[in-house]
Amino acid sequence: GIENPHYTAGSDHPTEHEKRPWAQRYGDSLKLLIPFRKRKAGRVLPLNRVGWFNYITMDYLNSIMWKGYKEGLDSMDLYELDDQEEAEKNADRLLRFWNEEVARYEKEKA
């Protein structure tokens, strides 16, 4: 399988994800169920801070879309990614799931 220095398959040590309490792991995701919330100004992509209606309709992008249409955009107008959306973090998570799936397949095959 693919090697990751932060993950060892079959290890007795809990992963970073497993160490955190339930509310910390899923609290941000549950906030999506709040239908409407006040917008907070900032440059971080508000994907994890909008209500479910804004999430589904992508309303959080309206202001940047209108500005792009009317004036054009430069790099300072674009959002930065939230920590949860960073590529390295999600790549590590995908790798962990992949290695678990490979280990399960090899166990079933044996």
Salt bridges, closest charged atoms under 4 A:
ASP28 OD1 - LYS31 NZ 3.74
ASP59 OD2 - ARG39 NH2 2.44
ASP77 OD1 - LYS67 NZ 2.79
GLU80 OE2 - ARG43 NH1 3.43
GLU101 OE1 - ARG104 NH2 2.17
